[in-house]
Amino acid sequence: MKRLLGLVLTGILFSATVITAQSSQTFYLATAVRAGSAELPRGIYEVTWSAPSKSRVTLTIKTEDEKTIKVLARVIGGRQDHTGVVTSVVDGVSYLKELHTSYAKFILQNRIKGVK
């Protein structure tokens, strides 16, 4: 039992270390989307994040023209098979829903009216 607990704790600490060690990723958005309350046009973005506080992080999204946008996200650590973005369309508006990096998945906390 103690050995199992030790392995679980080691895995958690290793995951947190990997997430904080790799703290930026470049993404390409093929279409314009909303992230939080900001409109992001099509283009290349540099996304950085700080060490997770519980399972939440603040993502800093830097545009090609050096503007920055901050968005809250929930982080799910662990090796990911694919990197990229997930978007969704609600009432004709595209929203940035998830960012997938090599080491974590970030689920954006968009406030969309009418959607729970």
RARATA-V971743 format. One record per residue. N is the residue number from 1. RES is the residue in one small letter. OMEGA is omega in degrees with one decimal (NA if undefined). NEAR is the number of other ideal C-beta (glycine too) atoms within 12 Angstrom. Layout:
N;RES;OMEGA;NEAR, N;RES;OMEGA;NEAR
This chain:
1;m;179.4;7, 2;k;-179.5;8, 3;r;178.5;9, 4;l;178.4;10, 5;l;177.8;11, 6;g;178.5;12, 7;l;179.4;13, 8;v;179.9;14, 9;l;177.5;14, 10;t;178.0;14, 11;g;179.0;17, 12;i;179.7;18, 13;l;178.3;15, 14;f;178.8;18, 15;s;179.4;24, 16;a;179.1;25, 17;t;180.0;18, 18;v;-179.4;23, 19;i;-178.1;32, 20;t;179.6;22, 21;a;178.5;17, 22;q;-171.5;22, 23;s;174.6;26, 24;s;-179.8;23, 25;q;175.0;29, 26;t;-179.7;21, 27;f;173.6;32, 28;y;174.9;19, 29;l;-177.8;28, 30;a;178.7;17, 31;t;177.2;18, 32;a;178.9;20, 33;v;171.5;34, 34;r;174.6;29, 35;a;-172.4;39, 36;g;178.7;24, 37;s;-176.6;19, 38;a;175.6;24, 39;e;179.0;21, 40;l;177.6;37, 41;p;176.8;21, 42;r;178.4;18, 43;g;-178.4;21, 44;i;-176.6;19, 45;y;172.7;34, 46;e;-179.1;24, 47;v;176.1;39, 48;t;178.8;27, 49;w;177.8;35, 50;s;177.0;20, 51;a;-178.5;22, 52;p;171.6;27, 53;s;-169.0;16, 54;k;178.4;10, 55;s;-177.7;21, 56;r;174.3;20, 57;v;170.4;33, 58;t;176.8;25, 59;l;173.6;40, 60;t;-177.6;28, 61;i;-179.7;39, 62;k;-178.5;24, 63;t;178.7;24, 64;e;179.4;18, 65;d;172.7;13, 66;e;172.1;11, 67;k;179.4;17, 68;t;178.5;20, 69;i;178.1;28, 70;k;-177.7;22, 71;v;175.4;34, 72;l;179.0;27, 73;a;172.9;34, 74;r;-176.4;25, 75;v;173.6;35, 76;i;-176.4;22, 77;g;178.4;29, 78;g;-178.8;19, 79;r;179.7;19, 80;q;179.2;23, 81;d;-175.5;11, 82;h;171.0;13, 83;t;179.4;22, 84;g;-177.2;23, 85;v;173.1;34, 86;v;178.4;23, 87;t;174.2;25, 88;s;179.7;21, 89;v;177.9;17, 90;v;-179.1;19, 91;d;176.8;12, 92;g;179.9;8, 93;v;177.6;21, 94;s;179.3;25, 95;y;171.8;33, 96;l;-172.4;40, 97;k;-177.8;28, 98;e;170.4;31, 99;l;179.4;42, 100;h;174.3;27, 101;t;178.9;34, 102;s;-171.3;22, 103;y;-178.5;29, 104;a;173.9;36, 105;k;179.6;30, 106;f;178.5;42, 107;i;-175.5;25, 108;l;-179.8;38, 109;q;176.7;24, 110;n;175.7;31, 111;r;-177.9;16, 112;i;-179.3;21, 113;k;176.7;11, 114;g;-179.4;8, 115;v;178.9;13, 116;k;NA;7
